[in-house]
Amino acid sequence: MQPTLDFILKIAVGAGELLREQFEEPHQIEYKGVIDLVTEADKKSEEYVIDQIRSKFPHHTIISEESGYLSGQDEHCWYIDPLDGTTNYAHGVPIYAVSIAYAASGTLQAGVIFDPMQNERFSAERDKGAWLNGKRLQVSGETDLNKSMLVTGFPYNIRTAEETNLENFGYFTLRSHAVRRLGSAALDLAYVAAGRLDGYWETSIHPWDIAAGTLMVKEAGGLVTDLTGNPNYMRPPYAVIAAPPAVHAALLAGLNRNDRRPVP
């Protein structure tokens, strides 16, 4: 049995309300890396989401940011980011979201991204479309990279990684209207699906960050691939481009330019 989109929405909103209630409270912060942190709110949100899923689908596989891989039936898999934008959240910056996606036999079927601060409920269902609070979403009609507002992110191991994405950031900043860094990959993708931003790329990301959002972009008329143009992006190393077709082509070309090199 597969979950309904309404069920996933209900879980995401419940988790988001927990996060919103604790947003202005002091946080217990732990570090998973030099700049990779987790708060008590991440854990409470994740516990809530997993409990809700397990109560109805006890044998499904779950892949979640804090708990990792929770084994179950391979043909049913959930991707959970209980708090996407933890660094923002911990610093009191109100840009964060809950992201939940469900896949059947390796194909994404449904996804929800809930922004509790704006009460924005982004959702998508395979072959049925994408919505924001019930209104149909459509990617932007922008075709000119020079007029495009883009968004990206950087890896948590940026201080030691061979590929930092900094060179790409500079390259596209000089060739677009602007490049933003919001600190939440889920909201980056939701905004591309909504036509607020014209394109997204990331050179190092996790499946729970992008599962729901990439489905939204596709259902809103955009293209999603890995950095080589392969549509099978839900596999390691989890690097992705998501944009309307013309902007996607420009991003793909730029990311594969001949003079491209990692910044040490």
ZADREN-82870 format. One record per atom (N, C-alpha, C): x, y, z; residue in three letters. Coordinates in steps of 0.05 Angstrom, whole numbers, padded with zeros to 5 digits, always signed. Example, Ala and Ser with C-alpha at 12.3 -4.5 7.8 and 13.67 -1.06 7.14 Angstrom:
<pts>
+00264-00114+00156ala/+00246-00090+00156ala/+00264-00066+00156ala/+00257-00045+00142ser/+00273-00021+00143ser/+00258+00001+00157ser/
</pts>
This chain:
<pts>
+00017-00024+00000met/+00000+00000+00000met/+00017+00025+00000met/+00009+00045-00016gln/+00024+00070-00018gln/+00010+00092-00002gln/+00025+00111+00008pro/+00013+00133+00023pro/+00000+00153+00004pro/-00020+00167+00014thr/-00033+00189-00001thr/-00017+00214+00003thr/-00020+00233-00015leu/-00007+00259-00012leu/-00017+00273+00013leu/-00042+00270+00018asp/-00053+00283+00042asp/-00040+00273+00068asp/-00034+00247+00069phe/-00021+00235+00092phe/+00007+00247+00095phe/+00022+00250+00073ile/+00049+00261+00075ile/+00047+00291+00083ile/+00028+00305+00072leu/+00024+00333+00080leu/+00019+00336+00110leu/+00001+00319+00120lys/-00006+00320+00148lys/+00019+00316+00166lys/+00036+00297+00159ile/+00060+00292+00174ile/+00079+00316+00173ile/+00083+00326+00149ala/+00102+00349+00146ala/+00093+00373+00162ala/+00067+00379+00161val/+00056+00402+00176val/+00059+00397+00206val/+00054+00373+00215gly/+00057+00367+00243gly/+00085+00371+00253gly/+00105+00362+00237ala/+00133+00366+00244ala/+00140+00395+00243ala/+00130+00409+00223gly/+00136+00438+00220gly/+00126+00454+00243gly/+00102+00446+00253glu/+00091+00460+00276glu/+00108+00457+00301glu/+00120+00433+00304leu/+00138+00428+00326leu/+00162+00446+00324leu/+00173+00449+00300leu/+00196+00466+00295leu/+00189+00495+00301leu/+00166+00504+00292arg/+00158+00532+00295arg/+00155+00538+00325arg/+00144+00520+00340glu/+00140+00525+00369glu/+00166+00529+00383glu/+00188+00515+00374gln/+00214+00516+00388gln/+00233+00536+00375gln/+00225+00549+00354phe/+00243+00566+00338phe/+00257+00587+00355phe/+00243+00601+00372glu/+00254+00623+00387glu/+00265+00614+00414glu/+00265+00588+00420glu/+00276+00578+00445glu/+00306+00573+00443glu/+00320+00572+00465pro/+00349+00565+00465pro/+00351+00536+00454pro/+00372+00531+00439his/+00375+00504+00427his/+00399+00489+00437his/+00396+00463+00439gln/+00419+00446+00446gln/+00432+00438+00419gln/+00456+00447+00416ile/+00470+00444+00390ile/+00493+00424+00393ile/+00493+00405+00375glu/+00515+00386+00373glu/+00528+00388+00345glu/+00553+00381+00343tyr/+00567+00384+00318tyr/+00574+00356+00307tyr/+00565+00351+00282lys/+00572+00327+00268lys/+00597+00331+00252lys/+00605+00355+00248gly/+00629+00363+00234gly/+00637+00391+00242gly/+00657+00402+00229val/+00667+00429+00237val/+00644+00450+00235val/+00629+00448+00213ile/+00607+00468+00210ile/+00580+00453+00205ile/+00579+00428+00210asp/+00555+00412+00207asp/+00542+00406+00234asp/+00520+00420+00240leu/+00508+00418+00266leu/+00481+00405+00266leu/+00472+00397+00289val/+00445+00386+00293val/+00434+00397+00319val/+00408+00402+00320thr/+00396+00411+00345thr/+00376+00391+00356thr/+00366+00396+00380glu/+00346+00379+00391glu/+00320+00379+00375glu/+00316+00402+00360ala/+00292+00404+00344ala/+00293+00385+00320ala/+00317+00382+00308asp/+00320+00363+00286asp/+00311+00335+00295asp/+00320+00328+00319lys/+00315+00301+00329lys/+00285+00297+00336lys/+00273+00317+00348lys/+00245+00315+00355lys/+00227+00314+00330lys/+00234+00330+00311ser/+00219+00330+00286ser/+00222+00303+00272ser/+00246+00292+00271glu/+00251+00266+00258glu/+00236+00244+00272glu/+00237+00244+00299glu/+00223+00224+00314glu/+00193+00224+00309glu/+00182+00248+00307tyr/+00154+00251+00301tyr/+00147+00239+00274tyr/+00163+00247+00253val/+00157+00238+00226val/+00160+00207+00224val/+00181+00196+00235ile/+00185+00167+00233ile/+00163+00153+00248ile/+00155+00162+00271asp/+00133+00150+00286asp/+00107+00150+00270asp/+00102+00172+00257gln/+00077+00174+00241gln/+00078+00154+00217gln/+00101+00152+00204ile/+00103+00134+00181ile/+00101+00105+00191ile/+00116+00098+00212arg/+00116+00071+00222arg/+00089+00062+00233arg/+00073+00081+00242ser/+00046+00074+00253ser/+00028+00063+00231ser/+00032+00072+00206lys/+00015+00064+00184lys/+00030+00046+00164lys/+00056+00049+00162phe/+00072+00033+00143phe/+00096+00022+00157phe/+00092+00003+00175pro/+00114-00006+00192pro/+00136-00021+00178pro/+00131-00030+00153his/+00151-00046+00139his/+00165-00031+00117his/+00160-00005+00115his/+00173+00011+00094his/+00202+00019+00102his/+00219+00021+00082thr/+00246+00031+00087thr/+00245+00061+00091thr/+00262+00072+00108ile/+00264+00100+00113ile/+00293+00109+00112ile/+00298+00130+00097ile/+00325+00142+00096ile/+00322+00170+00106ile/+00334+00175+00129ser/+00330+00201+00142ser/+00357+00213+00150ser/+00358+00239+00152glu/+00384+00253+00156glu/+00397+00244+00182glu/+00383+00244+00204glu/+00395+00238+00230glu/+00397+00208+00236glu/+00377+00193+00229ser/+00376+00165+00235ser/+00389+00147+00214ser/+00393+00158+00190gly/+00406+00143+00169gly/+00386+00124+00156gly/+00396+00099+00150tyr/+00380+00079+00136tyr/+00366+00061+00156tyr/+00339+00061+00155leu/+00323+00044+00171leu/+00311+00023+00152leu/+00320-00001+00154ser/+00313-00022+00135ser/+00284-00030+00135ser/+00274-00038+00112gly/+00247-00047+00108gly/+00243-00058+00080gly/+00219-00057+00070gln/+00214-00067+00043gln/+00227-00048+00022gln/+00244-00059+00005asp/+00259-00043-00014asp/+00241-00029-00034asp/+00218-00040-00039glu/+00200-00027-00059glu/+00186-00003-00048glu/+00188+00002-00022his/+00175+00025-00010his/+00196+00040+00006his/+00202+00065-00002cys/+00224+00080+00011cys/+00216+00109+00015cys/+00221+00118+00039trp/+00216+00146+00047trp/+00243+00161+00050trp/+00243+00186+00042tyr/+00266+00204+00045tyr/+00257+00227+00063tyr/+00271+00230+00086ile/+00262+00250+00106ile/+00285+00269+00113ile/+00279+00295+00110asp/+00296+00315+00122asp/+00279+00329+00143asp/+00282+00323+00168pro/+00263+00334+00188pro/+00267+00364+00194pro/+00290+00375+00186leu/+00295+00403+00189leu/+00317+00411+00168leu/+00308+00419+00145asp/+00327+00427+00125asp/+00333+00457+00128asp/+00357+00464+00134gly/+00364+00491+00141gly/+00370+00494+00171gly/+00383+00473+00181thr/+00389+00472+00210thr/+00407+00496+00219thr/+00427+00503+00203thr/+00444+00525+00210thr/+00428+00551+00212thr/+00410+00556+00193asn/+00392+00579+00195asn/+00376+00578+00221asn/+00364+00555+00226tyr/+00347+00551+00249tyr/+00362+00557+00275tyr/+00386+00546+00277ala/+00401+00549+00301ala/+00410+00578+00306ala/+00412+00594+00284his/+00420+00622+00287his/+00396+00641+00287his/+00372+00630+00287gly/+00348+00647+00287gly/+00341+00659+00261gly/+00351+00647+00239val/+00344+00657+00212val/+00320+00641+00203val/+00297+00653+00197pro/+00272+00639+00191pro/+00270+00628+00163pro/+00290+00613+00154ile/+00290+00600+00128ile/+00297+00571+00132ile/+00277+00555+00135tyr/+00280+00526+00139tyr/+00255+00512+00132tyr/+00256+00485+00130ala/+00232+00470+00121ala/+00234+00441+00130ala/+00211+00428+00128val/+00210+00399+00131val/+00206+00387+00103val/+00222+00367+00096ser/+00220+00355+00069ser/+00216+00325+00072ser/+00195+00315+00059ile/+00188+00286+00060ile/+00180+00277+00032ile/+00192+00255+00023ala/+00185+00243-00003ala/+00182+00213+00000ala/+00166+00202-00018tyr/+00161+00174-00018tyr/+00167+00163-00047tyr/+00181+00140-00048ala/+00187+00128-00074ala/+00178+00099-00073ala/+00167+00090-00096ala/+00159+00062-00100ala/+00176+00049-00121ala/+00189+00027-00114ser/+00206+00013-00133ser/+00227+00031-00146ser/+00238+00049-00130gly/+00259+00067-00140gly/+00250+00092-00154gly/+00224+00096-00157thr/+00213+00119-00171thr/+00198+00138-00152thr/+00206+00163-00151leu/+00193+00182-00133leu/+00164+00185-00141leu/+00146+00183-00121gln/+00117+00184-00126gln/+00104+00209-00115gln/+00114+00218-00092ala/+00101+00241-00078ala/+00121+00255-00061ala/+00118+00281-00057gly/+00136+00296-00040gly/+00123+00321-00029gly/+00131+00328-00005val/+00121+00352+00008val/+00144+00367+00020val/+00143+00394+00018ile/+00162+00412+00031ile/+00145+00432+00046ile/+00147+00434+00072phe/+00131+00452+00088phe/+00149+00473+00101phe/+00143+00498+00096asp/+00156+00521+00108asp/+00138+00532+00130asp/+00144+00525+00155pro/+00126+00533+00177pro/+00125+00563+00182pro/+00147+00577+00176met/+00148+00606+00181met/+00130+00621+00162met/+00127+00612+00137gln/+00110+00625+00117gln/+00083+00610+00113gln/+00080+00588+00127asn/+00057+00570+00124asn/+00053+00563+00094asn/+00075+00556+00081glu/+00074+00548+00053glu/+00077+00518+00051glu/+00058+00505+00038arg/+00057+00476+00036arg/+00061+00469+00006arg/+00086+00463-00001phe/+00092+00455-00028phe/+00088+00425-00030phe/+00076+00416-00051ser/+00071+00387-00054ser/+00072+00379-00084ser/+00077+00353-00089ala/+00078+00343-00116ala/+00071+00314-00116ala/+00059+00305-00138glu/+00052+00277-00141glu/+00059+00269-00170glu/+00072+00247-00173arg/+00081+00238-00199arg/+00059+00238-00220arg/+00064+00251-00242asp/+00046+00253-00265asp/+00020+00267-00259asp/+00019+00281-00237lys/-00006+00296-00230lys/-00001+00325-00225lys/+00024+00334-00222gly/+00029+00362-00218gly/+00041+00369-00191gly/+00046+00395-00188ala/+00057+00406-00163ala/+00041+00430-00155ala/+00040+00435-00129trp/+00022+00456-00118trp/+00035+00470-00095trp/+00026+00495-00090leu/+00032+00510-00067leu/+00006+00519-00054leu/+00001+00508-00030asn/-00025+00514-00017asn/-00049+00510-00035asn/-00048+00489-00052gly/-00070+00482-00069gly/-00069+00495-00097gly/-00051+00514-00101lys/-00049+00528-00127lys/-00027+00514-00144lys/-00034+00509-00169arg/-00016+00495-00187arg/+00010+00510-00192arg/+00033+00496-00191leu/+00059+00508-00195leu/+00068+00505-00224leu/+00084+00524-00233gln/+00097+00523-00259gln/+00124+00537-00257gln/+00145+00524-00268val/+00171+00536-00268val/+00170+00562-00285val/+00190+00579-00281ser/+00190+00604-00296ser/+00194+00599-00326ser/+00187+00619-00342gly/+00190+00617-00370gly/+00216+00629-00380gly/+00234+00635-00361glu/+00259+00648-00369glu/+00276+00630-00387glu/+00288+00643-00408thr/+00305+00628-00426thr/+00333+00640-00428thr/+00337+00663-00415asp/+00363+00677-00417asp/+00378+00674-00390asp/+00401+00661-00390leu/+00416+00658-00366leu/+00423+00686-00354leu/+00428+00705-00370asn/+00436+00732-00361asn/+00413+00745-00344asn/+00388+00737-00349lys/+00366+00748-00335lys/+00356+00730-00312lys/+00369+00708-00308ser/+00360+00688-00289ser/+00371+00693-00261ser/+00353+00689-00241met/+00362+00688-00213met/+00365+00659-00205met/+00390+00652-00198leu/+00397+00624-00192leu/+00401+00620-00162leu/+00403+00595-00154val/+00408+00588-00126val/+00425+00564-00125val/+00442+00562-00104thr/+00460+00539-00101thr/+00466+00536-00071thr/+00483+00517-00065gly/+00492+00512-00038gly/+00521+00502-00038gly/+00532+00498-00015phe/+00559+00489-00012phe/+00561+00465+00007phe/+00580+00447+00002pro/+00582+00423+00019pro/+00591+00430+00048pro/+00582+00414+00067tyr/+00590+00418+00095tyr/+00620+00414+00099tyr/+00632+00398+00082asn/+00661+00394+00084asn/+00677+00412+00065asn/+00666+00436+00061ile/+00678+00455+00043ile/+00707+00462+00049ile/+00715+00460+00074arg/+00742+00467+00082arg/+00763+00446+00073arg/+00753+00422+00068thr/+00771+00400+00060thr/+00764+00387+00033thr/+00741+00394+00022ala/+00732+00381-00003ala/+00748+00390-00027ala/+00753+00372-00045glu/+00766+00380-00070glu/+00747+00397-00087glu/+00722+00391-00088glu/+00702+00407-00102glu/+00686+00423-00082glu/+00691+00450-00082thr/+00678+00467-00063thr/+00653+00482-00074thr/+00651+00483-00101asn/+00629+00497-00115asn/+00634+00527-00115asn/+00656+00537-00104leu/+00661+00565-00103leu/+00667+00577-00131leu/+00682+00561-00147glu/+00688+00571-00173glu/+00663+00573-00190glu/+00645+00553-00188asn/+00620+00554-00202asn/+00603+00578-00193asn/+00603+00583-00167phe/+00588+00606-00156phe/+00597+00632-00170phe/+00623+00636-00171gly/+00634+00660-00184gly/+00627+00661-00214gly/+00630+00638-00227tyr/+00624+00636-00256tyr/+00596+00645-00262tyr/+00576+00634-00248phe/+00549+00640-00254phe/+00540+00667-00243phe/+00553+00677-00222thr/+00547+00704-00212thr/+00553+00724-00233thr/+00574+00720-00249leu/+00582+00739-00270leu/+00565+00735-00295leu/+00549+00715-00297arg/+00534+00709-00321arg/+00504+00706-00317arg/+00494+00714-00294ser/+00466+00713-00288ser/+00457+00739-00275ser/+00431+00742-00270his/+00421+00765-00256his/+00431+00765-00227his/+00432+00742-00215ala/+00442+00739-00187ala/+00443+00709-00181ala/+00459+00703-00161val/+00460+00676-00149val/+00455+00678-00119val/+00435+00664-00110arg/+00428+00665-00081arg/+00438+00639-00067arg/+00442+00641-00041arg/+00448+00618-00024arg/+00429+00620+00000arg/+00407+00606+00000leu/+00387+00608+00021leu/+00393+00591+00045leu/+00408+00569+00042gly/+00415+00551+00064gly/+00395+00529+00068gly/+00377+00525+00049ser/+00358+00502+00050ser/+00354+00492+00021ser/+00365+00469+00015ala/+00363+00458-00012ala/+00333+00452-00018ala/+00318+00443+00002ala/+00290+00438-00003ala/+00275+00462-00012ala/+00279+00485+00001leu/+00266+00509-00007leu/+00277+00520-00033leu/+00303+00516-00038asp/+00314+00524-00064asp/+00298+00511-00086asp/+00294+00485-00084leu/+00280+00470-00105leu/+00250+00478-00106leu/+00238+00482-00083ala/+00210+00490-00082ala/+00206+00517-00096ala/+00225+00535-00092tyr/+00224+00561-00105tyr/+00228+00559-00135tyr/+00245+00541-00144val/+00248+00537-00173val/+00221+00526-00184val/+00209+00507-00170ala/+00184+00496-00180ala/+00162+00518-00181ala/+00163+00537-00162ala/+00144+00558-00161ala/+00150+00581-00180ala/+00173+00580-00194gly/+00180+00602-00212gly/+00192+00626-00199gly/+00197+00624-00173arg/+00209+00647-00159arg/+00239+00649-00165arg/+00252+00626-00169leu/+00280+00625-00178leu/+00281+00610-00204leu/+00301+00615-00220asp/+00302+00605-00247asp/+00320+00580-00251asp/+00335+00573-00230gly/+00351+00549-00233gly/+00367+00544-00208gly/+00372+00518-00204tyr/+00387+00509-00180tyr/+00408+00488-00189tyr/+00431+00489-00177trp/+00450+00468-00180trp/+00464+00463-00153trp/+00474+00439-00150glu/+00490+00433-00126glu/+00509+00410-00133glu/+00534+00413-00125thr/+00554+00393-00132thr/+00558+00371-00112thr/+00546+00374-00088ser/+00548+00354-00067ser/+00524+00357-00048ser/+00507+00337-00048ile/+00482+00340-00033ile/+00474+00312-00023ile/+00452+00310-00008his/+00443+00284+00002his/+00415+00278-00010his/+00408+00252-00011pro/+00382+00246-00024pro/+00358+00257-00009pro/+00359+00259+00018trp/+00337+00270+00033trp/+00333+00300+00028trp/+00355+00313+00020asp/+00353+00342+00014asp/+00337+00348-00012asp/+00339+00330-00031ile/+00330+00336-00058ile/+00306+00319-00068ile/+00299+00297-00054ala/+00279+00279-00064ala/+00252+00293-00069ala/+00241+00306-00050ala/+00215+00319-00053ala/+00217+00342-00073ala/+00238+00359-00070gly/+00240+00383-00087gly/+00245+00377-00116gly/+00261+00357-00122thr/+00266+00351-00150thr/+00240+00341-00164thr/+00224+00325-00149leu/+00199+00316-00160leu/+00181+00340-00166leu/+00181+00360-00149met/+00165+00384-00153met/+00173+00399-00178met/+00199+00402-00182val/+00209+00416-00205val/+00200+00402-00231val/+00203+00376-00231lys/+00195+00361-00255lys/+00165+00363-00260lys/+00149+00361-00238glu/+00120+00363-00241glu/+00111+00391-00248glu/+00128+00411-00243ala/+00122+00438-00251ala/+00132+00446-00278ala/+00143+00426-00293gly/+00152+00431-00320gly/+00181+00435-00324gly/+00197+00431-00303gly/+00226+00435-00305gly/+00241+00409-00311gly/+00267+00412-00316leu/+00284+00389-00321leu/+00302+00385-00296leu/+00307+00360-00289val/+00325+00353-00267val/+00343+00331-00277val/+00369+00335-00274thr/+00389+00315-00281thr/+00413+00317-00261thr/+00432+00299-00265asp/+00457+00303-00251asp/+00474+00323-00266asp/+00499+00326-00259leu/+00515+00347-00271leu/+00525+00340-00299leu/+00520+00315-00307thr/+00528+00306-00335thr/+00503+00306-00353thr/+00480+00312-00343gly/+00456+00311-00359gly/+00440+00285-00357gly/+00449+00267-00339asn/+00436+00241-00336asn/+00411+00245-00318asn/+00388+00237-00327pro/+00363+00240-00311pro/+00363+00222-00286pro/+00380+00203-00284asn/+00382+00185-00261asn/+00399+00198-00240asn/+00389+00219-00226tyr/+00404+00235-00207tyr/+00402+00225-00179tyr/+00383+00207-00173met/+00380+00197-00145met/+00399+00174-00140met/+00425+00180-00142arg/+00445+00160-00137arg/+00471+00175-00130arg/+00490+00163-00116pro/+00515+00177-00110pro/+00528+00186-00136pro/+00541+00209-00137pro/+00548+00226-00114pro/+00527+00247-00107pro/+00503+00245-00117tyr/+00481+00263-00111tyr/+00489+00292-00116tyr/+00492+00298-00142ala/+00497+00325-00152ala/+00475+00330-00173ala/+00464+00354-00173val/+00439+00358-00188val/+00437+00386-00200val/+00423+00387-00223ile/+00415+00412-00236ile/+00384+00411-00239ile/+00370+00432-00231ala/+00341+00433-00234ala/+00333+00461-00244ala/+00320+00462-00266ala/+00313+00488-00278ala/+00294+00485-00301ala/+00282+00507-00311pro/+00268+00506-00336pro/+00287+00497-00358pro/+00277+00486-00380pro/+00294+00474-00400pro/+00317+00491-00410pro/+00312+00516-00418ala/+00333+00532-00429ala/+00355+00539-00408ala/+00346+00545-00384val/+00365+00552-00363val/+00380+00527-00355val/+00367+00504-00355his/+00380+00479-00349his/+00403+00474-00369his/+00398+00479-00394ala/+00419+00475-00414ala/+00443+00494-00409ala/+00437+00518-00401ala/+00459+00537-00395ala/+00475+00529-00371ala/+00461+00519-00350leu/+00475+00510-00326leu/+00492+00485-00332leu/+00481+00467-00348leu/+00495+00443-00355leu/+00520+00450-00371leu/+00518+00468-00390ala/+00542+00476-00405ala/+00563+00489-00387ala/+00553+00507-00369gly/+00572+00521-00352gly/+00586+00502-00333gly/+00572+00483-00322leu/+00584+00464-00303leu/+00603+00444-00316leu/+00601+00442-00343asn/+00619+00424-00358asn/+00638+00439-00376asn/+00642+00465-00370arg/+00661+00481-00386arg/+00689+00470-00385arg/+00704+00475-00406asn/+00731+00463-00409asn/+00750+00473-00388asn/+00747+00498-00379asp/+00767+00509-00360asp/+00759+00506-00331asp/+00738+00490-00327arg/+00728+00486-00299arg/+00748+00470-00283arg/+00753+00479-00258arg/+00771+00464-00241arg/+00763+00469-00212arg/+00766+00450-00195pro/+00759+00454-00166pro/+00777+00475-00154pro/+00766+00490-00135val/+00781+00510-00121val/+00793+00497-00096val/+00819+00498-00092pro/+00832+00484-00069pro/+00824+00498-00043pro/
</pts>
